[in-house]
Amino acid sequence: MKPSSIFILLLFFILASCSVETQKTNPVNDQLIQYIQKRYKTSEVSSIIGSESKNGKTNTSLLITVGKSNVIDSSKSDPQLFASDIAFRQFCDMKEQERKKYDMITVKINQRNKVTEVNYTKEKLLEVNVNLLWLDGFFRLIEEKEYALAKTQFNPKLVDTSTVELESIFEAVHTNLGKLNRHELQGFEIRDIKVDGKTYRVLQANYIFFYDEHYTQAKYAVLMDEPEQKLVNFLIQ
């Protein structure tokens, strides 16, 4: 074989064995972008797919960046609450095949005086989704006025259910605000609580509930690592 032929073959195999990494900008769908723009009053929304190699392993992430948000800049809430809302909505928008492409979803929030960047693995977002679906079942019990059954959804070791007056609380809400039309997640936080020397991992989910007459905001805390999902507490504002 001629030297020139050998060179051409070697060049072919080198090119065939190399993969060129491309970054796709704005992979987030228009519907989510419009939600972010409306919900957080900003026009500065961008997204990109990136990868990082460490110790021989490559992690692929979807980065969503939000900036110049009047809502976030003026809020006293931790920016991570807004980041969780955006990451979870992106996760829910993805089909299973698309979720497999990413190791994590990262949300970066640029504010006037600081930058907040939070990583969410798909495993964590899936775990959150399972717990929120369970919470939807609790909300249905409340709407169907199955208060006795709803009370059994609290952890009896951590909550004195005899003091939980679900009927009086929610009947007053329905009387004043009318029928519940829908509820919408506003973000979540995973944190540890200690009770009698034992540490529990809790998902605190923030919601807004839209009724005929008005809306309310509420927080619900669910145990995550117990054999059964159970409520720890809730707060209606």
PyRosetta script that sets phi, psi and omega in degrees:
from pyrosetta import init, pose_from_sequence

init()
pose = pose_from_sequence("MKPSSIFILLLFFILASCSVETQKTNPVNDQLIQYIQKRYKTSEVSSIIGSESKNGKTNTSLLITVGKSNVIDSSKSDPQLFASDIAFRQFCDMKEQERKKYDMITVKINQRNKVTEVNYTKEKLLEVNVNLLWLDGFFRLIEEKEYALAKTQFNPKLVDTSTVELESIFEAVHTNLGKLNRHELQGFEIRDIKVDGKTYRVLQANYIFFYDEHYTQAKYAVLMDEPEQKLVNFLIQ")
pose.set_psi(1, 137.4)
pose.set_omega(1, -178.7)
pose.set_phi(2, -68.6)
pose.set_psi(2, 149.1)
pose.set_omega(2, 177.9)
pose.set_phi(3, -55.5)
pose.set_psi(3, -37.4)
pose.set_omega(3, -179.3)
pose.set_phi(4, -65.3)
pose.set_psi(4, -35.6)
pose.set_omega(4, 179.1)
pose.set_phi(5, -68.3)
pose.set_psi(5, -40.6)
pose.set_omega(5, 178.1)
pose.set_phi(6, -61.6)
pose.set_psi(6, -42.1)
pose.set_omega(6, -179.8)
pose.set_phi(7, -61.9)
pose.set_psi(7, -42.0)
pose.set_omega(7, -179.4)
pose.set_phi(8, -64.8)
pose.set_psi(8, -41.2)
pose.set_omega(8, 179.2)
pose.set_phi(9, -64.7)
pose.set_psi(9, -44.0)
pose.set_omega(9, 178.6)
pose.set_phi(10, -60.9)
pose.set_psi(10, -42.6)
pose.set_omega(10, 179.5)
pose.set_phi(11, -62.6)
pose.set_psi(11, -38.7)
pose.set_omega(11, 179.6)
pose.set_phi(12, -63.0)
pose.set_psi(12, -46.0)
pose.set_omega(12, -178.1)
pose.set_phi(13, -67.8)
pose.set_psi(13, -34.8)
pose.set_omega(13, 178.0)
pose.set_phi(14, -64.7)
pose.set_psi(14, -45.5)
pose.set_omega(14, 179.9)
pose.set_phi(15, -66.1)
pose.set_psi(15, -37.6)
pose.set_omega(15, -178.5)
pose.set_phi(16, -68.1)
pose.set_psi(16, -29.4)
pose.set_omega(16, -177.1)
pose.set_phi(17, -86.7)
pose.set_psi(17, -10.1)
pose.set_omega(17, -179.2)
pose.set_phi(18, -95.2)
pose.set_psi(18, 139.3)
pose.set_omega(18, 174.8)
pose.set_phi(19, -116.4)
pose.set_psi(19, 132.5)
pose.set_omega(19, -179.5)
pose.set_phi(20, -94.7)
pose.set_psi(20, 120.2)
pose.set_omega(20, -179.2)
pose.set_phi(21, -81.1)
pose.set_psi(21, 129.0)
pose.set_omega(21, 177.1)
pose.set_phi(22, -116.0)
pose.set_psi(22, 145.3)
pose.set_omega(22, 177.1)
pose.set_phi(23, -105.4)
pose.set_psi(23, 127.7)
pose.set_omega(23, 179.5)
pose.set_phi(24, -98.7)
pose.set_psi(24, 122.2)
pose.set_omega(24, 179.1)
pose.set_phi(25, -91.3)
pose.set_psi(25, 149.7)
pose.set_omega(25, 178.7)
pose.set_phi(26, 54.2)
pose.set_psi(26, 52.9)
pose.set_omega(26, 176.9)
pose.set_phi(27, -77.1)
pose.set_psi(27, -12.0)
pose.set_omega(27, -179.5)
pose.set_phi(28, -73.5)
pose.set_psi(28, 139.1)
pose.set_omega(28, -176.3)
pose.set_phi(29, -72.8)
pose.set_psi(29, 160.4)
pose.set_omega(29, -174.6)
pose.set_phi(30, -62.0)
pose.set_psi(30, -33.5)
pose.set_omega(30, -177.6)
pose.set_phi(31, -63.2)
pose.set_psi(31, -42.9)
pose.set_omega(31, 178.8)
pose.set_phi(32, -69.3)
pose.set_psi(32, -39.8)
pose.set_omega(32, 178.1)
pose.set_phi(33, -59.9)
pose.set_psi(33, -43.2)
pose.set_omega(33, 179.0)
pose.set_phi(34, -64.8)
pose.set_psi(34, -37.5)
pose.set_omega(34, 176.9)
pose.set_phi(35, -62.0)
pose.set_psi(35, -47.4)
pose.set_omega(35, -179.1)
pose.set_phi(36, -61.5)
pose.set_psi(36, -44.0)
pose.set_omega(36, -179.4)
pose.set_phi(37, -61.8)
pose.set_psi(37, -41.8)
pose.set_omega(37, -178.3)
pose.set_phi(38, -76.4)
pose.set_psi(38, -47.1)
pose.set_omega(38, -175.9)
pose.set_phi(39, -65.7)
pose.set_psi(39, -40.9)
pose.set_omega(39, -174.1)
pose.set_phi(40, -107.4)
pose.set_psi(40, 7.3)
pose.set_omega(40, 175.3)
pose.set_phi(41, 49.9)
pose.set_psi(41, 62.7)
pose.set_omega(41, 179.2)
pose.set_phi(42, -147.7)
pose.set_psi(42, 151.3)
pose.set_omega(42, 173.7)
pose.set_phi(43, -109.6)
pose.set_psi(43, -0.7)
pose.set_omega(43, -176.2)
pose.set_phi(44, -98.2)
pose.set_psi(44, 85.8)
pose.set_omega(44, 179.2)
pose.set_phi(45, -132.0)
pose.set_psi(45, 128.3)
pose.set_omega(45, 177.8)
pose.set_phi(46, -144.1)
pose.set_psi(46, 161.9)
pose.set_omega(46, 178.8)
pose.set_phi(47, -149.6)
pose.set_psi(47, 153.2)
pose.set_omega(47, -178.8)
pose.set_phi(48, -155.1)
pose.set_psi(48, 150.1)
pose.set_omega(48, 174.9)
pose.set_phi(49, -99.0)
pose.set_psi(49, 127.2)
pose.set_omega(49, 179.7)
pose.set_phi(50, -133.5)
pose.set_psi(50, 164.8)
pose.set_omega(50, 178.2)
pose.set_phi(51, -137.8)
pose.set_psi(51, 152.6)
pose.set_omega(51, -179.5)
pose.set_phi(52, -139.1)
pose.set_psi(52, 129.7)
pose.set_omega(52, 179.2)
pose.set_phi(53, -101.6)
pose.set_psi(53, 130.9)
pose.set_omega(53, -179.9)
pose.set_phi(54, -148.2)
pose.set_psi(54, 126.2)
pose.set_omega(54, -179.4)
pose.set_phi(55, 53.8)
pose.set_psi(55, 40.0)
pose.set_omega(55, 176.7)
pose.set_phi(56, 80.3)
pose.set_psi(56, 1.4)
pose.set_omega(56, 179.8)
pose.set_phi(57, -115.3)
pose.set_psi(57, 136.0)
pose.set_omega(57, 179.9)
pose.set_phi(58, -105.7)
pose.set_psi(58, 124.4)
pose.set_omega(58, 176.6)
pose.set_phi(59, -106.6)
pose.set_psi(59, 132.1)
pose.set_omega(59, 178.8)
pose.set_phi(60, -107.2)
pose.set_psi(60, 130.8)
pose.set_omega(60, -177.9)
pose.set_phi(61, -130.1)
pose.set_psi(61, 152.3)
pose.set_omega(61, 173.1)
pose.set_phi(62, -105.2)
pose.set_psi(62, 115.2)
pose.set_omega(62, -177.5)
pose.set_phi(63, -102.3)
pose.set_psi(63, 123.6)
pose.set_omega(63, 175.6)
pose.set_phi(64, -113.0)
pose.set_psi(64, 125.0)
pose.set_omega(64, -177.9)
pose.set_phi(65, -114.6)
pose.set_psi(65, 131.5)
pose.set_omega(65, 179.4)
pose.set_phi(66, -126.6)
pose.set_psi(66, 134.4)
pose.set_omega(66, 179.3)
pose.set_phi(67, -144.4)
pose.set_psi(67, 167.9)
pose.set_omega(67, 177.6)
pose.set_phi(68, 51.6)
pose.set_psi(68, 50.1)
pose.set_omega(68, 179.1)
pose.set_phi(69, -101.4)
pose.set_psi(69, 117.3)
pose.set_omega(69, 178.0)
pose.set_phi(70, -63.5)
pose.set_psi(70, -36.2)
pose.set_omega(70, -178.8)
pose.set_phi(71, -65.5)
pose.set_psi(71, -48.8)
pose.set_omega(71, -178.0)
pose.set_phi(72, -69.2)
pose.set_psi(72, -43.1)
pose.set_omega(72, -177.2)
pose.set_phi(73, -64.1)
pose.set_psi(73, -31.7)
pose.set_omega(73, -177.1)
pose.set_phi(74, -93.9)
pose.set_psi(74, -6.1)
pose.set_omega(74, -176.6)
pose.set_phi(75, -83.2)
pose.set_psi(75, 148.3)
pose.set_omega(75, 174.8)
pose.set_phi(76, -90.1)
pose.set_psi(76, -5.9)
pose.set_omega(76, -179.9)
pose.set_phi(77, -74.2)
pose.set_psi(77, 154.4)
pose.set_omega(77, 176.1)
pose.set_phi(78, -63.6)
pose.set_psi(78, 131.4)
pose.set_omega(78, 179.2)
pose.set_phi(79, -56.4)
pose.set_psi(79, -22.4)
pose.set_omega(79, 179.0)
pose.set_phi(80, -63.1)
pose.set_psi(80, -26.4)
pose.set_omega(80, 176.8)
pose.set_phi(81, -62.6)
pose.set_psi(81, -43.8)
pose.set_omega(81, 179.7)
pose.set_phi(82, -71.0)
pose.set_psi(82, -36.4)
pose.set_omega(82, 178.2)
pose.set_phi(83, -62.4)
pose.set_psi(83, -40.4)
pose.set_omega(83, -179.6)
pose.set_phi(84, -65.8)
pose.set_psi(84, -37.2)
pose.set_omega(84, 177.7)
pose.set_phi(85, -60.6)
pose.set_psi(85, -47.2)
pose.set_omega(85, -177.5)
pose.set_phi(86, -67.0)
pose.set_psi(86, -45.1)
pose.set_omega(86, -178.7)
pose.set_phi(87, -63.4)
pose.set_psi(87, -42.0)
pose.set_omega(87, -177.5)
pose.set_phi(88, -68.6)
pose.set_psi(88, -38.0)
pose.set_omega(88, 178.1)
pose.set_phi(89, -65.2)
pose.set_psi(89, -39.6)
pose.set_omega(89, 177.3)
pose.set_phi(90, -63.6)
pose.set_psi(90, -42.5)
pose.set_omega(90, 179.2)
pose.set_phi(91, -60.4)
pose.set_psi(91, -43.8)
pose.set_omega(91, -178.8)
pose.set_phi(92, -69.4)
pose.set_psi(92, -26.8)
pose.set_omega(92, 179.1)
pose.set_phi(93, -73.9)
pose.set_psi(93, -19.2)
pose.set_omega(93, -175.7)
pose.set_phi(94, -84.2)
pose.set_psi(94, 141.9)
pose.set_omega(94, 169.0)
pose.set_phi(95, -81.0)
pose.set_psi(95, 162.9)
pose.set_omega(95, -174.5)
pose.set_phi(96, -55.6)
pose.set_psi(96, -41.0)
pose.set_omega(96, -178.5)
pose.set_phi(97, -64.3)
pose.set_psi(97, -36.9)
pose.set_omega(97, 179.9)
pose.set_phi(98, -72.6)
pose.set_psi(98, -35.5)
pose.set_omega(98, 178.8)
pose.set_phi(99, -60.8)
pose.set_psi(99, -32.6)
pose.set_omega(99, -178.0)
pose.set_phi(100, -66.8)
pose.set_psi(100, -17.0)
pose.set_omega(100, -178.3)
pose.set_phi(101, -73.4)
pose.set_psi(101, -23.2)
pose.set_omega(101, -171.2)
pose.set_phi(102, -117.3)
pose.set_psi(102, 145.4)
pose.set_omega(102, 172.4)
pose.set_phi(103, -88.0)
pose.set_psi(103, -27.5)
pose.set_omega(103, 179.8)
pose.set_phi(104, -159.0)
pose.set_psi(104, 161.4)
pose.set_omega(104, 170.9)
pose.set_phi(105, -112.3)
pose.set_psi(105, 126.4)
pose.set_omega(105, -179.2)
pose.set_phi(106, -112.9)
pose.set_psi(106, 133.3)
pose.set_omega(106, 176.6)
pose.set_phi(107, -117.1)
pose.set_psi(107, 127.6)
pose.set_omega(107, 179.5)
pose.set_phi(108, -116.6)
pose.set_psi(108, 124.5)
pose.set_omega(108, -179.1)
pose.set_phi(109, -115.2)
pose.set_psi(109, 116.9)
pose.set_omega(109, 178.2)
pose.set_phi(110, -95.1)
pose.set_psi(110, 118.7)
pose.set_omega(110, 176.6)
pose.set_phi(111, -114.2)
pose.set_psi(111, 177.7)
pose.set_omega(111, -176.8)
pose.set_phi(112, -58.8)
pose.set_psi(112, -43.9)
pose.set_omega(112, -172.0)
pose.set_phi(113, -114.8)
pose.set_psi(113, -1.0)
pose.set_omega(113, -179.1)
pose.set_phi(114, -159.6)
pose.set_psi(114, 165.0)
pose.set_omega(114, 177.4)
pose.set_phi(115, -123.8)
pose.set_psi(115, 130.0)
pose.set_omega(115, 177.8)
pose.set_phi(116, -115.4)
pose.set_psi(116, 126.6)
pose.set_omega(116, 179.2)
pose.set_phi(117, -129.1)
pose.set_psi(117, 123.8)
pose.set_omega(117, -175.4)
pose.set_phi(118, -126.8)
pose.set_psi(118, 133.9)
pose.set_omega(118, 178.0)
pose.set_phi(119, -102.7)
pose.set_psi(119, 135.3)
pose.set_omega(119, 176.8)
pose.set_phi(120, -126.0)
pose.set_psi(120, 115.9)
pose.set_omega(120, 175.8)
pose.set_phi(121, -72.8)
pose.set_psi(121, 155.7)
pose.set_omega(121, 179.9)
pose.set_phi(122, -66.8)
pose.set_psi(122, -27.5)
pose.set_omega(122, 177.2)
pose.set_phi(123, -65.9)
pose.set_psi(123, -41.9)
pose.set_omega(123, 179.0)
pose.set_phi(124, -66.2)
pose.set_psi(124, -42.4)
pose.set_omega(124, -179.2)
pose.set_phi(125, -66.7)
pose.set_psi(125, -34.6)
pose.set_omega(125, 176.5)
pose.set_phi(126, -66.7)
pose.set_psi(126, -40.4)
pose.set_omega(126, 177.9)
pose.set_phi(127, -63.1)
pose.set_psi(127, -42.3)
pose.set_omega(127, 177.1)
pose.set_phi(128, -61.7)
pose.set_psi(128, -42.8)
pose.set_omega(128, -178.8)
pose.set_phi(129, -60.3)
pose.set_psi(129, -42.0)
pose.set_omega(129, 179.1)
pose.set_phi(130, -60.6)
pose.set_psi(130, -43.5)
pose.set_omega(130, -179.1)
pose.set_phi(131, -69.9)
pose.set_psi(131, -34.9)
pose.set_omega(131, 178.9)
pose.set_phi(132, -70.7)
pose.set_psi(132, -34.0)
pose.set_omega(132, 175.1)
pose.set_phi(133, -64.0)
pose.set_psi(133, -37.9)
pose.set_omega(133, 175.9)
pose.set_phi(134, -63.3)
pose.set_psi(134, -41.6)
pose.set_omega(134, 178.3)
pose.set_phi(135, -61.9)
pose.set_psi(135, -36.2)
pose.set_omega(135, 177.1)
pose.set_phi(136, -58.4)
pose.set_psi(136, -36.4)
pose.set_omega(136, 177.0)
pose.set_phi(137, -64.8)
pose.set_psi(137, -38.5)
pose.set_omega(137, 176.8)
pose.set_phi(138, -64.4)
pose.set_psi(138, -42.3)
pose.set_omega(138, 179.4)
pose.set_phi(139, -62.1)
pose.set_psi(139, -36.3)
pose.set_omega(139, 178.4)
pose.set_phi(140, -64.9)
pose.set_psi(140, -38.9)
pose.set_omega(140, 177.6)
pose.set_phi(141, -61.7)
pose.set_psi(141, -40.1)
pose.set_omega(141, 178.9)
pose.set_phi(142, -65.3)
pose.set_psi(142, -43.8)
pose.set_omega(142, -179.4)
pose.set_phi(143, -66.3)
pose.set_psi(143, -31.4)
pose.set_omega(143, 178.3)
pose.set_phi(144, -86.6)
pose.set_psi(144, 2.7)
pose.set_omega(144, 178.1)
pose.set_phi(145, 60.9)
pose.set_psi(145, 33.5)
pose.set_omega(145, 175.0)
pose.set_phi(146, -90.2)
pose.set_psi(146, 64.5)
pose.set_omega(146, -171.4)
pose.set_phi(147, -67.2)
pose.set_psi(147, -37.1)
pose.set_omega(147, 179.7)
pose.set_phi(148, -64.0)
pose.set_psi(148, -42.5)
pose.set_omega(148, 178.7)
pose.set_phi(149, -69.7)
pose.set_psi(149, -38.2)
pose.set_omega(149, 178.9)
pose.set_phi(150, -62.8)
pose.set_psi(150, -33.5)
pose.set_omega(150, -179.3)
pose.set_phi(151, -66.0)
pose.set_psi(151, -27.1)
pose.set_omega(151, 179.0)
pose.set_phi(152, -73.2)
pose.set_psi(152, -7.5)
pose.set_omega(152, -179.7)
pose.set_phi(153, -85.0)
pose.set_psi(153, 0.8)
pose.set_omega(153, 175.1)
pose.set_phi(154, -92.8)
pose.set_psi(154, 146.2)
pose.set_omega(154, 178.8)
pose.set_phi(155, -71.9)
pose.set_psi(155, 116.1)
pose.set_omega(155, -175.0)
pose.set_phi(156, -68.7)
pose.set_psi(156, -20.3)
pose.set_omega(156, 179.0)
pose.set_phi(157, -76.3)
pose.set_psi(157, -27.5)
pose.set_omega(157, -175.2)
pose.set_phi(158, -109.7)
pose.set_psi(158, -14.4)
pose.set_omega(158, -176.4)
pose.set_phi(159, -129.6)
pose.set_psi(159, 129.4)
pose.set_omega(159, 173.0)
pose.set_phi(160, -81.3)
pose.set_psi(160, 95.9)
pose.set_omega(160, -173.3)
pose.set_phi(161, -65.4)
pose.set_psi(161, -17.0)
pose.set_omega(161, 178.1)
pose.set_phi(162, -67.8)
pose.set_psi(162, -18.5)
pose.set_omega(162, 180.0)
pose.set_phi(163, -97.3)
pose.set_psi(163, -3.1)
pose.set_omega(163, -178.5)
pose.set_phi(164, -88.6)
pose.set_psi(164, 105.8)
pose.set_omega(164, -176.5)
pose.set_phi(165, -100.0)
pose.set_psi(165, 72.2)
pose.set_omega(165, -176.3)
pose.set_phi(166, -63.0)
pose.set_psi(166, -43.4)
pose.set_omega(166, -175.6)
pose.set_phi(167, -62.3)
pose.set_psi(167, -47.9)
pose.set_omega(167, -178.2)
pose.set_phi(168, -66.5)
pose.set_psi(168, -35.5)
pose.set_omega(168, -179.2)
pose.set_phi(169, -67.5)
pose.set_psi(169, -52.0)
pose.set_omega(169, -172.3)
pose.set_phi(170, -81.2)
pose.set_psi(170, -26.4)
pose.set_omega(170, 174.3)
pose.set_phi(171, -66.7)
pose.set_psi(171, -35.8)
pose.set_omega(171, 176.5)
pose.set_phi(172, -66.1)
pose.set_psi(172, -39.3)
pose.set_omega(172, 177.8)
pose.set_phi(173, -62.6)
pose.set_psi(173, -46.7)
pose.set_omega(173, -178.9)
pose.set_phi(174, -65.2)
pose.set_psi(174, -37.8)
pose.set_omega(174, 179.8)
pose.set_phi(175, -64.7)
pose.set_psi(175, -41.5)
pose.set_omega(175, -176.1)
pose.set_phi(176, -82.9)
pose.set_psi(176, -32.8)
pose.set_omega(176, -171.5)
pose.set_phi(177, -113.2)
pose.set_psi(177, -12.5)
pose.set_omega(177, 179.4)
pose.set_phi(178, 88.6)
pose.set_psi(178, -158.0)
pose.set_omega(178, -175.8)
pose.set_phi(179, -75.9)
pose.set_psi(179, 141.5)
pose.set_omega(179, 175.1)
pose.set_phi(180, -77.2)
pose.set_psi(180, 126.7)
pose.set_omega(180, 179.7)
pose.set_phi(181, -95.4)
pose.set_psi(181, -40.4)
pose.set_omega(181, 179.3)
pose.set_phi(182, -168.0)
pose.set_psi(182, 163.0)
pose.set_omega(182, 172.5)
pose.set_phi(183, -129.0)
pose.set_psi(183, 153.0)
pose.set_omega(183, -173.4)
pose.set_phi(184, -139.4)
pose.set_psi(184, 128.1)
pose.set_omega(184, 177.8)
pose.set_phi(185, -67.1)
pose.set_psi(185, 137.2)
pose.set_omega(185, 178.7)
pose.set_phi(186, -110.3)
pose.set_psi(186, -6.7)
pose.set_omega(186, -178.6)
pose.set_phi(187, 143.0)
pose.set_psi(187, 172.7)
pose.set_omega(187, -178.7)
pose.set_phi(188, -148.5)
pose.set_psi(188, 166.9)
pose.set_omega(188, 178.0)
pose.set_phi(189, -144.7)
pose.set_psi(189, 136.0)
pose.set_omega(189, 174.6)
pose.set_phi(190, -107.4)
pose.set_psi(190, 124.2)
pose.set_omega(190, -176.5)
pose.set_phi(191, -145.1)
pose.set_psi(191, 167.3)
pose.set_omega(191, 178.5)
pose.set_phi(192, -102.8)
pose.set_psi(192, 140.8)
pose.set_omega(192, 172.1)
pose.set_phi(193, -125.6)
pose.set_psi(193, 148.3)
pose.set_omega(193, 179.1)
pose.set_phi(194, -112.7)
pose.set_psi(194, 128.8)
pose.set_omega(194, 177.4)
pose.set_phi(195, -134.9)
pose.set_psi(195, 120.7)
pose.set_omega(195, 179.6)
pose.set_phi(196, 52.6)
pose.set_psi(196, 42.0)
pose.set_omega(196, 176.0)
pose.set_phi(197, 81.5)
pose.set_psi(197, -4.2)
pose.set_omega(197, 179.6)
pose.set_phi(198, -106.0)
pose.set_psi(198, 139.7)
pose.set_omega(198, -179.5)
pose.set_phi(199, -98.6)
pose.set_psi(199, 131.4)
pose.set_omega(199, 179.0)
pose.set_phi(200, -119.0)
pose.set_psi(200, 140.0)
pose.set_omega(200, 174.7)
pose.set_phi(201, -92.9)
pose.set_psi(201, 128.3)
pose.set_omega(201, -171.9)
pose.set_phi(202, -126.7)
pose.set_psi(202, 138.1)
pose.set_omega(202, 170.9)
pose.set_phi(203, -98.6)
pose.set_psi(203, 118.4)
pose.set_omega(203, 174.2)
pose.set_phi(204, -103.0)
pose.set_psi(204, 116.6)
pose.set_omega(204, -177.8)
pose.set_phi(205, -107.6)
pose.set_psi(205, 130.1)
pose.set_omega(205, 179.2)
pose.set_phi(206, -101.3)
pose.set_psi(206, 129.6)
pose.set_omega(206, -177.1)
pose.set_phi(207, -127.7)
pose.set_psi(207, 160.6)
pose.set_omega(207, 165.1)
pose.set_phi(208, -122.6)
pose.set_psi(208, 131.1)
pose.set_omega(208, -178.3)
pose.set_phi(209, -110.2)
pose.set_psi(209, 124.7)
pose.set_omega(209, -177.4)
pose.set_phi(210, -101.2)
pose.set_psi(210, 117.8)
pose.set_omega(210, 178.3)
pose.set_phi(211, -107.3)
pose.set_psi(211, 175.8)
pose.set_omega(211, 179.7)
pose.set_phi(212, -58.1)
pose.set_psi(212, -42.9)
pose.set_omega(212, -172.6)
pose.set_phi(213, -94.3)
pose.set_psi(213, -30.5)
pose.set_omega(213, -173.8)
pose.set_phi(214, -164.4)
pose.set_psi(214, -164.3)
pose.set_omega(214, 177.5)
pose.set_phi(215, -136.0)
pose.set_psi(215, 160.7)
pose.set_omega(215, 173.7)
pose.set_phi(216, -131.6)
pose.set_psi(216, 157.4)
pose.set_omega(216, 172.9)
pose.set_phi(217, -110.0)
pose.set_psi(217, 145.6)
pose.set_omega(217, -177.1)
pose.set_phi(218, -148.9)
pose.set_psi(218, 153.6)
pose.set_omega(218, 176.5)
pose.set_phi(219, -123.1)
pose.set_psi(219, 133.5)
pose.set_omega(219, 178.6)
pose.set_phi(220, -125.8)
pose.set_psi(220, 132.6)
pose.set_omega(220, -179.3)
pose.set_phi(221, -113.0)
pose.set_psi(221, 126.7)
pose.set_omega(221, -175.9)
pose.set_phi(222, -122.6)
pose.set_psi(222, 135.2)
pose.set_omega(222, 173.9)
pose.set_phi(223, -68.3)
pose.set_psi(223, 138.5)
pose.set_omega(223, -174.2)
pose.set_phi(224, -106.1)
pose.set_psi(224, -29.6)
pose.set_omega(224, -170.4)
pose.set_phi(225, -107.5)
pose.set_psi(225, 8.4)
pose.set_omega(225, 179.8)
pose.set_phi(226, -85.9)
pose.set_psi(226, 161.5)
pose.set_omega(226, 178.8)
pose.set_phi(227, -56.6)
pose.set_psi(227, -32.7)
pose.set_omega(227, 177.5)
pose.set_phi(228, -125.2)
pose.set_psi(228, 140.5)
pose.set_omega(228, 175.1)
pose.set_phi(229, -71.4)
pose.set_psi(229, 130.8)
pose.set_omega(229, 179.7)
pose.set_phi(230, -142.1)
pose.set_psi(230, 149.8)
pose.set_omega(230, 176.3)
pose.set_phi(231, -76.7)
pose.set_psi(231, 147.0)
pose.set_omega(231, 174.5)
pose.set_phi(232, -105.1)
pose.set_psi(232, -43.9)
pose.set_omega(232, 176.6)
pose.set_phi(233, -165.0)
pose.set_psi(233, 172.9)
pose.set_omega(233, 173.2)
pose.set_phi(234, -151.8)
pose.set_psi(234, 156.0)
pose.set_omega(234, -178.8)
pose.set_phi(235, -140.9)
pose.set_psi(235, 124.1)
pose.set_omega(235, 176.3)
pose.set_phi(236, -104.6)
pose.set_psi(236, 129.1)
pose.set_omega(236, -177.3)
pose.set_phi(237, -109.4)
pose.dump_pdb("model.pdb")
